[in-house]
Every structure is written in structure tokens, then in C-alpha cells.
Amino acid sequence: MKKIFPIVLLLVTTVCYGQQTKPNDKEKEDIDKVCDNVMKLFTGYKVHDALELLKQRTVIPVASIDTLEVQIAAFLHR
């Protein structure tokens, strides 16, 4: 689990700060809510749900998130 936290933190940071333009207050609130929800899902070990939510709101390619999901699953099932 210790190795997953930096990965999750990187993903959430990418979602939160990877925007092309500076978000207005409403967009910032929405981004903060998504980041909070992703982190809650991860801390509840709902990895699939967290990554699905992340796919909807990130600039990261979907294929990269799918690969990450496989890697996280393999790590958790050791």
C-alpha cells in the first residue's frame, strides 16, 4: 500500500493541476470535489471506481489509467 500512495498522489495532482487554462472558482470547486472523491474511493480500496472517475476528468490517456489499474491490482493481490 505504501507504493500505491505516491502513484495515487501523482494521479490526483495531474487531475487537479493538469488543466490547460486557469480554472474559475466554479471549475476549481468541481475539480476539488473530484479529487476528494477519487481519494475517498482509493482509501476505501475501491480502486476500479476511483480510476473510472479519474478517467472521466483527467488529461491522462485512458490506456495509461487501464495499465495502472492492472498494476495496482497485481500489487494488492500479492
Stockholm file with secondary structure:
# STOCKHOLM 1.0

chainA/1-78         MKKIFPIVLLLVTTVCYGQQTKPNDKEKEDIDKVCDNVMKLFTGYKVHDALELLKQRTVIPVASIDTLEVQIAAFLHR
#=GR chainA/1-78 SS CTTHHHHHHHHHHHHHHCCSSCCCHHHHHHHHHHHHHHHHHHHTTCHHHHHHHHHHTCSSCHHHHHHHHHHHHHHHTC
#=GC SS_cons        CTTHHHHHHHHHHHHHHCCSSCCCHHHHHHHHHHHHHHHHHHHTTCHHHHHHHHHHTCSSCHHHHHHHHHHHHHHHTC
//
